[in-house]
Amino acid sequence: MPEEEKLMSRKKPTFPINERLDKYLIKFNRNTKIPVFYEDLLRFSGSITVYDRHDEDTLWVRCYYADHERTEIDNSLKRVYTILHSDGSDDSFQYLNVDAIDYCTFGNSKPFRIKVRNILNDSFTYFYVKKADASRIYGLEIEHILSPHRINFLIYKDTLIEEHIAGIPGDVFIKEHLPLCEEYAKTQIAKQFVKFNERCTLRLLGDMRSYNYVVIPTHDFDHISYQIRAIDFDQQCYEGNLKVYRPQFFKENFVMVKLVSDRLEASSIAQYQREERSQVAKRLISSQKRFRELIRCMTHDHISTTKNVKQLRKDLVEYSKDIRFKRAKTMGNILKTALEFVKRNYQDVNTKESMEY
């Protein structure tokens, strides 16, 4: 059952990108020169509230710019779109239009959401412009390497460009879609929540309340399959409370937790947790060179407070019974120890089964 206690700090600070991480981003083509900065978009001259289809405030505002700035900003954003999704050439500029620039007034990152439309067929997509933060970048890279999904983003100086992750926001899905799902679908969603919960815990991605992940339905032959995917990576390895990294403890996920307890036996839950740990271990092994370089950056970086490091270290020793966590000096050390624990257990099980065979 989710606990009502306060799990998180009131405000997470922004951490700068150090030289070591910057070299990593350059090596893996994440660092690319772009023609617009986050601060440029802050120069809007007015805004109006954006409401959803139920006429409720979305906590986004639509921004308007002075005429003498709008053309330059639009062209710069179209250029960013082509760099993110293509080769950065001007060939498609004449077919693109920036329909909206929205600014989020809620949360740590306060992103801009850019809507770009192809005027030939009216298809559109979004991307986000945010203030670059080292912990968020680590979260994006870890998502790319260790999750079932790939993610596209760019860094230039203190500006971060993220692609849009399509799906139904978790809070909307729980309220509007889940009650209409068939019984077999609810069981599958419960399974996916167990896997998602385990994946967040293993990689120490925090604050996965229902509005920070999406549910992705996919038609497959005669049924619909579901996946759950994180969309917010601000809380990668920052908080000291281990429960922050376990979505099951947020009250916003109570319906999902109840779905798991109602639909799945304890043995099935344990099986799905083992499956997810095995998948993470396999991705670690197949991407070990890239991950080794990333975790080397992270272990030398400071993306949390000393107090949080000590608390999380203590919680993980109690949770895993692995005393190796006691030696961790930074959040990077803690994550490295946690994933080595997962990888080691996976390899030990496979070695044992091989010997038995």
Secondary structure, DSSP 8 states (H G I E B T S, - for coil): ----S--S-S--------HHHHHHHHHTT-B---S--HHHHTT-SEEEEEE-TTS-EEEEEEEE--HHHHHHHHHHHHHHHHHHHS---STTGGGEEEEEEEEE-SSSS--EEEEEEETTT--EEEEEEEE--HHHHHHHHHHHHHSSS---EEEETTEEEEE---SEEHHHIIIIIGGGS-HHHHHHHHHHHHHHHHHHHHHTB----GGGEEEEEEEETTEEEEEEEE---TTBS--S-GGGG-GGGSGGGHHHHHHHHHH--HHHHHHHHHHHHHHHHHHHHHTHHHHHHHHHHHHTS--S-HHHHHHHHHHHHHHH--GGGGG--SHHHHHHHHHHHHHHHHHHHHHHHHHH-
